[in-house]
Each structure stands twice: as structure tokens, then as C-alpha cells.
């Protein structure tokens, strides 16, 4: 086996990637590293489909449930933590098994990130206050004036990216479009990546998404959401945008029937899974591609093991 190996297992929601990661980690002296932007949060294990106690007992898991839901996680911070964990595992002669469906995280690990410095916290607080006082449209118009190239790529309703762009401009004095023209900064250039992706037919994923949401509600997703609302967690935070949370929150608050909220959540989850699948299929080159959901089929693991026993 080559030095500095990293196994990446990627797939859309409900594709079985977490179970495959456990099987691979057990077979190859591996440790699972989270690459899902929602599974980094505590207190939402059902909503985020965080690995179960049984899965965690079967293989070591890292970078799961690290943050309180009131924290605004980001790809740059995750990447630093992920790289540190990978290097620790290499030193222990163990295989890092990075698993998730967040395309931005996977791309950053493999291809690097734009070398944008950390945003000034005071700038961030100021823009959040302006967002509250002045509204998103005014900030979008300001972005159009300061960086029309980036503004034209964003929806006028894309609160997160509009504010982020203005934060970067205010902190660095440069347009975001100028930063994006700079060479990508690879944090792990010495890595030998093996990419495995699961891309089942969309009809299969859609049906599994529907079943997963039903199961989540049965297992206590509404209780998790109730606790988030009781705590008054800011609705602009990433954890409050997790699949199913905006829609099921309406049911918890009595603003929509549960059956209607659940159907809406299923629709949005299927749409998200379809976007994930499209990105994986078209944008992520892979060494191994599986066109079926992983349900424990031995041939999945056998193909992965062949790469590491050559």
C-alpha cells in the first residue's frame, strides 16, 4: 500500500455510505472522519442522521458532533481539523476513511481552497446587525456595487453567501471575484486519495429519502426541533437549515399540519439529494463507482480492498 493514503467515500443522502465506511474501516485498520456539514453538530443526531451508537462502536469515528448548534461551522475550519486528524492517523499507520455527502468539503480536501484569510469577527457582527436592521435586499444591492461579478452569480435571497461576500470584501479590501482568481491552496498535497462514490438511480434515492424522513419523525426528530426552538437558536445558523428542520419547525409551532410539513420536507430532501447526486456524478472523479445503494453487499468492500492490497 502506498504511503499517505486517504479513502474518501461519498454519496447522496440515504445511499448507505456511512455503513460502507464502517465496513471499510474495520477491514482496513481505518478510522472514520466526518465530511458532512450537519453531522459536526451536537443535539441533532436524528435530524443529521449521525452514525448510530452501534456504528460508532464498530469503528472509531472522528469530527462528529463537535460543535453546539449555535456555532456557525465552515469549510475552512473543518478542513484544518480534518487535515490534522489525517496526519495523526498516518503517524499511527492507520487509514483515514473520510465519509460524507457535502461536496464543498470533499472538493476542499482534494483540490484545496481559495486562500481567503479569516473574517474579522467585528465585521461579521456588524453585517449581521445590518442584515437585521436594513434587510437582505439592501445588502445585495451593496454587493452589486462592490463586486458585480459575484453578485450576478448569487440569488438575491442567498443570505449566507451575500453576507459572506460582504464580510470578505470588508475584511480584505479585495473583491471575492479577485480572490477566486488566485491559485487554490492545497492543505494536503502529499495525500494519495482513493475516491469511492455511490450514485444510485435517482428514483431509488428519492424513495429512500421519503422512508428516512418518516423514520426520523418516528425516532424523535420533532423533539430535537422542539428543543432547538425552545433555545431560540437563530434560524440563520446552519443547524437550523438541516434537512427537514425548516419545514418540521412549522409543524412544531402549529403553523402547518404535520402531514403537510412532512411532505414538504420530503420534497426538499429529494431535491437536495438530486443535486448531491448530480454533483457527484459530474464533478467528482472517482476510482470506484457503485450504482446501487450499499446494503452490505460483499462486492462493494471487495473492490475497495483490492485497491489497498495491490
N, C-alpha and C positions, 0 to 999 in steps of 0.2 A: 504494500500500500504506500502511496506517495506521502510525503510529509505535508503538514498543514492542510489536511483535508477538512472540508465542511460539506455536510449533506444538507441540502435545502429541500423540504417537502412542502409544496404549495398546492392550493386548490381552493375552489369556491366554498362558500358556506355549505355545510352538510355533505361534503364529499368523502368524509372518512379519513381526512389527513391526520387528525390527532391520533387515531387508533393506529394508523400506519407508522407514525413517528414512534409510538411506544414499541411496536414490534421491531422496528429498525434499531432503536436504541438498545433494546435487550439483546439483539443478535450481534451487534457490532461494538459493544462496550461504549455505548454512546450516552450522552446527556441531552435532554430536550431543552432548547432555548426558544422562548416565545417570540413570534413575529406577527402578533395580532394586536392591533391598536386598542382593542377593547379589553382584552384579557390581561392587560397591565394593571387594571383597576381592581381594588378590593370591593366587597359588598354587593357585587352584581354577578356572582358565578353562574346563576341560571340564565340571566339575560345575555351574558357574554359567551355562554357555552364553554366556560373554563373547564379544563380537564378535571375529571372526577377524582375522588379520593382513591378509587381503585387504580385509575391510570397513573396517578402520582406515586402510588405505592409500587407500581410495576416498573417504573423508570424515574430517574431523577429529573425534575423539571426546574428550570430557572427563568427568571424575569416574568413570572406570572404573579398577578395580584400584588404588585409592588406599591402602588400609589392609592391614596384616598381619592374618592370620586371628585373631590373638589379641586384636584390638580389638573392642569392642562398639559397632558403629555404631548410630546412632539417627536418627530423622526430623528432629529439631531441628537437629542438626549438618549433616545432608545439606542441609536447606533453606537454611541460611545460605550454604553453599558454592554451591548451585545459583543462588540469587539473585545472588551475586557474579559468577558466570560469565555469567548472562543480561545483567547490566548491562554487563559488558565487551564482549559481542557487540553490544549495541545501540550502544555507543560506536564500534564498528568497522563499523557499518552492515551487520551480518550477522544472519541469522535463527537464533535458538536453536531447536533441534529436540529437545525433551525426549521420551525414549522409555523405556518400561518397563511393567511389569505390577504394581508394588507400589502398591496402591490408597491406602494411608495416605500415601505420598509425593506422589502425584498430588493427592489431596484437600488436603494441607497447602499445596501450591504454589498451587492455585487459590483455596481458601477460607480459608486461614490456619490457625493453631494456637492451642491454649489457652495463655494467657500464663504457663505454669508456669516458674519460674526453674530454673537448673541445680541438679542434686542435689549436695549436699555429698559429696566423694569419701570422707571418713571415714565418713559414714553408709552409703554404698554398701559399703565394705569390711566394716563391722560387720554389715550384713544378710547379706552373702554368707557370713560366718563363722557367723552364727546359722543360716542355711539348712543349712550343712554339719553343725553340731553338734546342732541341735534338730529339723531336718526341716521339710518344706513344710507339713504339716498344722498344726503349731503356729503358723506364721506366718499361715496362712489364718484360723485362729481369732482371732488378734490383729487381723487386718484386719476381721473381722466385728465385733469390739468397737469398733474405731476408725472404721470407715466402712462400715456395713452396706449402704448403697445400692450402693456399688461392689462389695463382696464378693458380693452377690447376682447381679451381672452376670457374675461370673467363675467358671470351673470351679475346683474345689479342687485341680486338677492343673496349673493355668496358672501355672507357676513364674515366668515372665518378668513377667507383669502383676501378680501378687501382690506380688512383691518391689519392682517399680517403684512400686506404690501406697504401700507402706510407706516407701519412700525419700522420696517426695513429702511424705507426712504428717510424717515425722521432720525433713525439711529446712525445710518452710514453716510447720508448725504448723496447716495447714488440711487439711480433708478433700479428697480427689480430687474427690468429687462437687461440692464448692463451687467448685473451680477450673473444672470443666466447665460451670458455670452462667454463667461470665464470657464477655463477647463475644470472639469469635475475633479474633486479631491477624493481619492480612494483611501479609505481608512484601513483596508486590509489587502494591500496589493499582493502580498505573498500567499494568499489563500488559493487552494485548489478546490474550486466549487464543483460539486456534483448536484445538478438540479433535477428533481423529480417533480412532475406536475400531474395532477389528476384533473382531467377535463371531461366529465361525463356529458352525455346528451342533456340539453337544457330541460327537456321535459322531465327527466329523472331528477335533476336538481330542484326544479320547481315543486315537484311532489314531495320531496324530502324536506324542503323549506316549510311547506304547509304543515307537515306532520311534526316538525321540530317545534314550531310555534305553539301548536296545540299541547305538546308535551311540556313546553316551558311554562305555560299557564297552569297546567295540572300540577307541576312541581313547585310552584310558588313565585313565578315571575311578578305577579301583581303585588305580592308582599314586598318584594325588593323595590318596586317602583313606589309603593306607598311610603316606604322608609326614605327614599330619595326626596319625595315631595315634602314629607314632614320636616326634613332637614333644611328645606329651602334651597337645595342645590341649584345654582344658576343654570338656566336652561340652555345657555350658550356653551357650556362645558361639554367636552367630548362624550363623557359618560352618559349625559342626558340625550345624546343623539344616537346611542347604541340602537341596533335593530330592534324595533318593537317598542322602545321606550316612549317616543313622542305620541304614538297612536294609543298605546295602552294607558298612558297617563290621562288621556281624555276620559277613558272609562273609569279610572280610579277617582277622578274629580267629578264624576257624574255628568260630564258634558257630552257623552256618547254612550250608546249601548255597548256592552262588552262584545257582543257578536259583531257589531259593525266595526268597532275598533280593531278586533282581531282580523277581520277580513282586510282592512286597510293595511295593517301591519304585514300580513301575508303578501299583499300586493307589492309593497315597498321592499320587502325582503327578497322576493323573487326578482324584482328589478335590479337590486344590488347584486345578487348572485349572478345574474346575467352579465352585468358589467364586469364583475370579477372574472368570469369565465372568458369573456371577450379579451380582456387584458392578458390573461394567462395564455390564451391560445395564440394571440397575435404579437405580444410584446415580450414574452419571456422565453428565450431559447432554453431548451431542456435536453438533458442526456437521456432521460427516460420519461415517456408519456403513457399514462394509463387513461383509457377512455371509459372506464367504468368506476363506480363508487367502490371504495375499499370496504369490504365486509369480512376481512380475514382471509382472502384468497391467498394461498401459499405462493402463487407465481409472482405476486407483487414483491414480496420480500426476497424471493429467489433472484429476481432481476437486480434488485438493489445490492444484494450480497455479492453478485458476480462482479460488480464494479470494484469492490473492495478486496476481492480475493485473487484478482488477476496478477 
